C-alpha cells in the first residue's frame, strides 16, 4: 500500500506543481489560460516520468533484496 501511495503522490505532485506554475504565470502576465494549459501538460509528463523512475527504483530494490535472478 505504501508503494502505491508513493506512486500516486509522485503523479499528483507533478500535475499540481505544473498547474500551479502555469496559474501563477498566467496571473502575472495576464495570458489566461495559456500558461496553465501548457504547464499542466508539462506537469502530467513530469508526473508520469517520476512514476516510471520510482517504479524502476522500487523494482530494482525488490530484485536486489530477492537475490537477483531467481530460478523457477
MOPAC internal coordinates of N, CA, C and O (Angstrom, degrees):
PM7 1SCF
backbone

  N    0.0000 0     0.00 0     0.00 0    0    0    0
  C    1.4397 1     0.00 0     0.00 0    1    0    0
  C    1.5286 1   110.28 1     0.00 0    2    1    0
  O    1.2310 1   120.40 1   143.24 1    3    2    1
  N    1.3083 1   116.84 1   -36.76 1    3    2    1
  C    1.4523 1   121.18 1   179.05 1    5    3    2
  C    1.5177 1   112.33 1   -63.66 1    6    5    3
  O    1.2310 1   120.70 1   142.62 1    7    6    5
  N    1.3219 1   116.27 1   -37.38 1    7    6    5
  C    1.4611 1   120.71 1   179.37 1    9    7    6
  C    1.5247 1   109.97 1   -66.36 1   10    9    7
  O    1.2310 1   120.42 1   135.92 1   11   10    9
  N    1.3196 1   116.81 1   -44.08 1   11   10    9
  C    1.4694 1   120.27 1   178.82 1   13   11   10
  C    1.5216 1   110.67 1   -62.71 1   14   13   11
  O    1.2310 1   120.38 1   139.21 1   15   14   13
  N    1.3201 1   116.87 1   -40.79 1   15   14   13
  C    1.4608 1   120.80 1   178.59 1   17   15   14
  C    1.5199 1   110.68 1   -62.44 1   18   17   15
  O    1.2310 1   120.49 1   139.97 1   19   18   17
  N    1.3223 1   116.66 1   -40.03 1   19   18   17
  C    1.4688 1   120.15 1   178.90 1   21   19   18
  C    1.5225 1   111.37 1   -64.00 1   22   21   19
  O    1.2310 1   120.42 1   136.47 1   23   22   21
  N    1.3346 1   116.81 1   -43.53 1   23   22   21
  C    1.4549 1   120.44 1  -178.52 1   25   23   22
  C    1.5289 1   111.44 1   -66.40 1   26   25   23
  O    1.2310 1   120.43 1   138.71 1   27   26   25
  N    1.3243 1   116.79 1   -41.29 1   27   26   25
  C    1.4635 1   120.22 1   177.79 1   29   27   26
  C    1.5194 1   110.27 1   -64.79 1   30   29   27
  O    1.2310 1   120.41 1   139.35 1   31   30   29
  N    1.3283 1   116.81 1   -40.65 1   31   30   29
  C    1.4627 1   121.15 1   178.98 1   33   31   30
  C    1.5206 1   111.11 1   -62.79 1   34   33   31
  O    1.2310 1   120.28 1   139.72 1   35   34   33
  N    1.3168 1   117.06 1   -40.28 1   35   34   33
  C    1.4716 1   120.99 1   178.03 1   37   35   34
  C    1.5271 1   110.60 1   -60.27 1   38   37   35
  O    1.2310 1   120.44 1   135.67 1   39   38   37
  N    1.3289 1   116.77 1   -44.33 1   39   38   37
  C    1.4593 1   120.71 1  -178.40 1   41   39   38
  C    1.5226 1   111.42 1   -68.28 1   42   41   39
  O    1.2310 1   120.30 1   131.84 1   43   42   41
  N    1.3178 1   117.03 1   -48.16 1   43   42   41
  C    1.4653 1   121.04 1  -178.00 1   45   43   42
  C    1.5256 1   110.85 1   -64.55 1   46   45   43
  O    1.2310 1   119.95 1   141.17 1   47   46   45
  N    1.3202 1   117.70 1   -38.83 1   47   46   45
  C    1.4634 1   120.56 1  -179.98 1   49   47   46
  C    1.5231 1   111.23 1   -63.50 1   50   49   47
  O    1.2310 1   120.14 1   137.80 1   51   50   49
  N    1.3227 1   117.35 1   -42.20 1   51   50   49
  C    1.4612 1   120.34 1   178.46 1   53   51   50
  C    1.5179 1   112.13 1   -62.17 1   54   53   51
  O    1.2310 1   120.56 1   135.76 1   55   54   53
  N    1.3161 1   116.53 1   -44.24 1   55   54   53
  C    1.4626 1   120.66 1   179.64 1   57   55   54
  C    1.5245 1   110.40 1   -66.56 1   58   57   55
  O    1.2310 1   120.33 1   135.73 1   59   58   57
  N    1.3169 1   116.98 1   -44.27 1   59   58   57
  C    1.4666 1   121.21 1  -178.46 1   61   59   58
  C    1.5240 1   111.35 1   -63.39 1   62   61   59
  O    1.2310 1   120.03 1   133.73 1   63   62   61
  N    1.3177 1   117.56 1   -46.27 1   63   62   61
  C    1.4663 1   120.79 1  -178.82 1   65   63   62
  C    1.5259 1   110.29 1   -65.18 1   66   65   63
  O    1.2310 1   120.11 1   137.74 1   67   66   65
  N    1.3212 1   117.40 1   -42.26 1   67   66   65
  C    1.4537 1   119.87 1   178.27 1   69   67   66
  C    1.5227 1   112.21 1   -62.13 1   70   69   67
  O    1.2310 1   120.45 1   134.55 1   71   70   69
  N    1.3251 1   116.75 1   -45.45 1   71   70   69
  C    1.4642 1   120.57 1   179.14 1   73   71   70
  C    1.5278 1   111.04 1   -65.64 1   74   73   71
  O    1.2310 1   120.15 1   141.84 1   75   74   73
  N    1.3157 1   117.32 1   -38.16 1   75   74   73
  C    1.4654 1   120.51 1   179.77 1   77   75   74
  C    1.5284 1   111.00 1   -65.38 1   78   77   75
  O    1.2310 1   120.39 1   137.32 1   79   78   77
  N    1.3142 1   116.85 1   -42.68 1   79   78   77
  C    1.4676 1   120.10 1   177.90 1   81   79   78
  C    1.5301 1   109.98 1   -62.46 1   82   81   79
  O    1.2310 1   120.40 1   135.74 1   83   82   81
  N    1.3256 1   116.84 1   -44.26 1   83   82   81
  C    1.4597 1   120.68 1   178.64 1   85   83   82
  C    1.5220 1   112.20 1   -62.34 1   86   85   83
  O    1.2310 1   120.50 1   138.17 1   87   86   85
  N    1.3180 1   116.65 1   -41.83 1   87   86   85
  C    1.4685 1   120.83 1   179.68 1   89   87   86
  C    1.5330 1   111.23 1   -63.95 1   90   89   87
  O    1.2310 1   120.66 1   136.71 1   91   90   89
  N    1.3342 1   116.34 1   -43.29 1   91   90   89
  C    1.4639 1   120.57 1   179.16 1   93   91   90
  C    1.5257 1   110.36 1   -64.00 1   94   93   91
  O    1.2310 1   120.04 1   134.68 1   95   94   93
  N    1.3104 1   117.53 1   -45.32 1   95   94   93
  C    1.4652 1   120.01 1   178.73 1   97   95   94
  C    1.5239 1   111.82 1   -62.97 1   98   97   95
  O    1.2310 1   120.49 1   138.94 1   99   98   97
  N    1.3266 1   116.68 1   -41.06 1   99   98   97
  C    1.4672 1   119.86 1   177.10 1  101   99   98
  C    1.5207 1   111.57 1   -62.73 1  102  101   99
  O    1.2310 1   120.36 1   137.67 1  103  102  101
  N    1.3178 1   116.92 1   -42.33 1  103  102  101
  C    1.4645 1   119.98 1   179.00 1  105  103  102
  C    1.5236 1   110.95 1   -64.94 1  106  105  103
  O    1.2310 1   120.72 1   140.19 1  107  106  105
  N    1.3211 1   116.23 1   -39.81 1  107  106  105
  C    1.4592 1   121.50 1  -176.96 1  109  107  106
  C    1.5247 1   111.80 1   -72.26 1  110  109  107
  O    1.2310 1   120.64 1   139.02 1  111  110  109
  N    1.3376 1   116.39 1   -40.98 1  111  110  109
  C    1.4669 1   120.91 1  -174.83 1  113  111  110
  C    1.5262 1   113.23 1   -98.71 1  114  113  111
  O    1.2310 1   119.68 1   170.13 1  115  114  113
  N    1.3174 1   118.21 1    -9.87 1  115  114  113
  C    1.4560 1   121.66 1   179.94 1  117  115  114
  C    1.5152 1   114.00 1    67.70 1  118  117  115
  O    1.2310 1   120.44 1  -140.75 1  119  118  117
  N    1.3190 1   116.77 1    39.25 1  119  118  117
  C    1.4626 1   121.45 1  -176.43 1  121  119  118
  C    1.5247 1   112.31 1  -113.87 1  122  121  119
  O    1.2310 1   119.85 1  -152.09 1  123  122  121
  N    1.3193 1   117.89 1    27.91 1  123  122  121
  C    1.4668 1   120.34 1  -175.56 1  125  123  122
  C    1.5029 1   112.23 1   -51.04 1  126  125  123
  O    1.2310 1   117.30 1   -39.48 1  127  126  125
  N    1.2603 1   122.74 1   140.52 1  127  126  125
  C    1.4521 1   133.20 1    -5.85 1  129  127  126
  C    1.5191 1   113.31 1  -101.75 1  130  129  127
  O    1.2310 1   119.61 1  -161.34 1  131  130  129
  N    1.3231 1   118.34 1    18.66 1  131  130  129
  C    1.4585 1   120.76 1  -167.20 1  133  131  130
  C    1.5137 1   114.71 1   -63.50 1  134  133  131
  O    1.2310 1   119.65 1   129.45 1  135  134  133
  N    1.3259 1   118.27 1   -50.55 1  135  134  133
  C    1.4661 1   119.16 1  -179.80 1  137  135  134
  C    1.5220 1   111.28 1   -66.10 1  138  137  135
  O    1.2310 1   120.28 1   145.64 1  139  138  137
  N    1.3283 1   117.06 1   -34.36 1  139  138  137
  C    1.4629 1   120.19 1   177.05 1  141  139  138
  C    1.5221 1   110.28 1   -60.57 1  142  141  139
  O    1.2310 1   120.13 1   133.43 1  143  142  141
  N    1.3112 1   117.35 1   -46.57 1  143  142  141
  C    1.4645 1   120.40 1   179.43 1  145  143  142
  C    1.5250 1   112.10 1   -64.35 1  146  145  143
  O    1.2310 1   120.82 1   133.94 1  147  146  145
  N    1.3276 1   116.03 1   -46.06 1  147  146  145
  C    1.4589 1   119.89 1  -178.51 1  149  147  146
  C    1.5266 1   111.15 1   -62.57 1  150  149  147
  O    1.2310 1   120.43 1   130.85 1  151  150  149
  N    1.3234 1   116.79 1   -49.15 1  151  150  149
  C    1.4551 1   119.53 1  -177.33 1  153  151  150
  C    1.5218 1   112.70 1   -74.12 1  154  153  151
  O    1.2310 1   119.69 1   155.91 1  155  154  153
  N    1.3395 1   118.19 1   -24.09 1  155  154  153
  C    1.4525 1   120.40 1   172.39 1  157  155  154
  C    1.5233 1   109.82 1   -61.07 1  158  157  155
  O    1.2310 1   120.64 1   131.59 1  159  158  157
  N    1.3371 1   116.38 1   -48.41 1  159  158  157
  C    1.4605 1   119.13 1  -179.51 1  161  159  158
  C    1.5302 1   112.31 1   -70.09 1  162  161  159
  O    1.2310 1   120.25 1   147.17 1  163  162  161
  N    1.3062 1   117.13 1   -32.83 1  163  162  161
  C    1.4693 1   119.21 1   173.02 1  165  163  162
  C    1.5287 1   109.89 1   -64.22 1  166  165  163
  O    1.2310 1   120.48 1   140.13 1  167  166  165
  N    1.3368 1   116.69 1   -39.87 1  167  166  165
  C    1.4601 1   121.09 1   177.01 1  169  167  166
  C    1.5160 1   112.39 1   -63.98 1  170  169  167
  O    1.2310 1   120.32 1   140.68 1  171  170  169
  N    1.3356 1   116.99 1   -39.32 1  171  170  169
  C    1.4671 1   120.60 1   176.75 1  173  171  170
  C    1.5251 1   109.98 1   -62.47 1  174  173  171
  O    1.2310 1   120.50 1   134.25 1  175  174  173
  N    1.3259 1   116.65 1   -45.75 1  175  174  173
  C    1.4648 1   120.30 1   179.11 1  177  175  174
  C    1.5283 1   111.05 1   -63.10 1  178  177  175
  O    1.2310 1   120.48 1   137.56 1  179  178  177
  N    1.3212 1   116.70 1   -42.44 1  179  178  177
  C    1.4683 1   119.86 1   178.91 1  181  179  178
  C    1.5232 1   110.61 1   -66.10 1  182  181  179
  O    1.2310 1   120.04 1   141.14 1  183  182  181
  N    1.3199 1   117.53 1   -38.86 1  183  182  181
  C    1.4602 1   120.74 1   178.09 1  185  183  182
  C    1.5114 1   111.86 1   -63.20 1  186  185  183
  O    1.2310 1   120.41 1   136.12 1  187  186  185
  N    1.3254 1   116.82 1   -43.88 1  187  186  185
  C    1.4666 1   120.20 1   178.58 1  189  187  186
  C    1.5203 1   110.66 1   -64.55 1  190  189  187
  O    1.2310 1   120.19 1   139.46 1  191  190  189
  N    1.3266 1   117.24 1   -40.54 1  191  190  189
  C    1.4615 1   120.72 1   177.90 1  193  191  190
  C    1.5310 1   110.78 1   -63.96 1  194  193  191
  O    1.2310 1   120.23 1   139.20 1  195  194  193
  N    1.3214 1   117.17 1   -40.80 1  195  194  193
  C    1.4668 1   120.46 1   177.54 1  197  195  194
  C    1.5253 1   111.63 1   -64.28 1  198  197  195
  O    1.2310 1   120.01 1   139.69 1  199  198  197
  N    1.3281 1   117.59 1   -40.31 1  199  198  197
  C    1.4663 1   121.05 1   177.31 1  201  199  198
  C    1.5171 1   109.99 1   -63.11 1  202  201  199
  O    1.2310 1   120.29 1   136.93 1  203  202  201
  N    1.3145 1   117.05 1   -43.07 1  203  202  201
  C    1.4633 1   121.18 1   178.81 1  205  203  202
  C    1.5258 1   111.26 1   -60.78 1  206  205  203
  O    1.2310 1   120.76 1   133.70 1  207  206  205
  N    1.3298 1   116.15 1   -46.30 1  207  206  205
  C    1.4716 1   120.05 1   179.50 1  209  207  206
  C    1.5203 1   111.48 1   -64.32 1  210  209  207
  O    1.2310 1   119.97 1   137.29 1  211  210  209
  N    1.3219 1   117.66 1   -42.71 1  211  210  209
  C    1.4602 1   121.18 1  -179.96 1  213  211  210
  C    1.5209 1   110.49 1   -65.36 1  214  213  211
  O    1.2310 1   120.11 1   139.45 1  215  214  213
  N    1.3289 1   117.40 1   -40.55 1  215  214  213
  C    1.4659 1   120.59 1   178.79 1  217  215  214
  C    1.5228 1   111.10 1   -64.61 1  218  217  215
  O    1.2310 1   120.60 1   139.14 1  219  218  217
  N    1.3220 1   116.46 1   -40.86 1  219  218  217
  C    1.4752 1   119.26 1   176.74 1  221  219  218
  C    1.5158 1   110.98 1   -63.22 1  222  221  219
  O    1.2310 1   120.30 1   138.79 1  223  222  221
  N    1.3264 1   117.03 1   -41.21 1  223  222  221
  C    1.4617 1   121.41 1   179.86 1  225  223  222
  C    1.5312 1   110.55 1   -64.82 1  226  225  223
  O    1.2310 1   120.11 1   137.55 1  227  226  225
  N    1.3114 1   117.40 1   -42.45 1  227  226  225
  C    1.4597 1   121.58 1   179.31 1  229  227  226
  C    1.5212 1   110.57 1   -65.86 1  230  229  227
  O    1.2310 1   120.61 1   138.00 1  231  230  229
  N    1.3299 1   116.43 1   -42.00 1  231  230  229
  C    1.4607 1   120.40 1   178.98 1  233  231  230
  C    1.5208 1   110.95 1   -64.15 1  234  233  231
  O    1.2310 1   120.08 1   137.33 1  235  234  233
  N    1.3173 1   117.45 1   -42.67 1  235  234  233
  C    1.4684 1   120.94 1   179.15 1  237  235  234
  C    1.5221 1   110.55 1   -63.34 1  238  237  235
  O    1.2310 1   120.04 1   139.59 1  239  238  237
  N    1.3136 1   117.52 1   -40.41 1  239  238  237
  C    1.4643 1   120.64 1   178.84 1  241  239  238
  C    1.5231 1   110.84 1   -66.35 1  242  241  239
  O    1.2310 1   119.78 1   140.88 1  243  242  241
  N    1.3204 1   118.02 1   -39.12 1  243  242  241
  C    1.4574 1   121.74 1   178.81 1  245  243  242
  C    1.5219 1   111.04 1   -65.97 1  246  245  243
  O    1.2310 1   120.49 1   139.30 1  247  246  245
  N    1.3283 1   116.67 1   -40.70 1  247  246  245
  C    1.4615 1   120.09 1   177.70 1  249  247  246
  C    1.5207 1   111.29 1   -66.70 1  250  249  247
  O    1.2310 1   120.74 1   141.12 1  251  250  249
  N    1.3145 1   116.18 1   -38.88 1  251  250  249
  C    1.4617 1   120.60 1   178.42 1  253  251  250
  C    1.5254 1   110.60 1   -64.51 1  254  253  251
  O    1.2310 1   120.58 1   139.26 1  255  254  253
  N    1.3274 1   116.49 1   -40.74 1  255  254  253
  C    1.4662 1   120.73 1   179.17 1  257  255  254
  C    1.5311 1   111.94 1   -69.15 1  258  257  255
  O    1.2310 1   120.44 1   149.14 1  259  258  257
  N    1.3190 1   116.76 1   -30.86 1  259  258  257
  C    1.4739 1   121.16 1  -178.86 1  261  259  258
  C    1.5177 1   111.90 1   -83.54 1  262  261  259
  O    1.2310 1   119.58 1   175.28 1  263  262  261
  N    1.2950 1   118.42 1    -4.72 1  263  262  261
  C    1.4501 1   121.28 1   178.11 1  265  263  262
  C    1.5015 1   114.51 1    93.76 1  266  265  263
  O    1.2310 1   120.20 1  -157.22 1  267  266  265
  N    1.3105 1   117.23 1    22.78 1  267  266  265
  C    1.4634 1   120.99 1   176.81 1  269  267  266
  C    1.5062 1   111.58 1    80.72 1  270  269  267
  O    1.2310 1   120.92 1    46.86 1  271  270  269
  N    1.3246 1   115.84 1  -133.14 1  271  270  269
  C    1.4689 1   120.69 1  -178.51 1  273  271  270
  C    1.5197 1   110.32 1   -71.16 1  274  273  271
  O    1.2310 1   121.78 1   -47.11 1  275  274  273
  N    1.3114 1   114.20 1   132.89 1  275  274  273
  C    1.4621 1   119.60 1   177.80 1  277  275  274
  C    1.5188 1   108.71 1  -108.78 1  278  277  275
  O    1.2310 1   121.23 1   -38.36 1  279  278  277
  N    1.3060 1   115.24 1   141.64 1  279  278  277
  C    1.4585 1   119.31 1   176.40 1  281  279  278
  C    1.5163 1   107.45 1   -95.61 1  282  281  279
  O    1.2310 1   120.59 1   -50.81 1  283  282  281
  N    1.3322 1   116.47 1   129.19 1  283  282  281
  C    1.4318 1   117.90 1  -173.87 1  285  283  282
  C    1.4471 1   113.10 1  -128.16 1  286  285  283
  O    1.2310 1   120.10 1   180.00 1  287  286  285

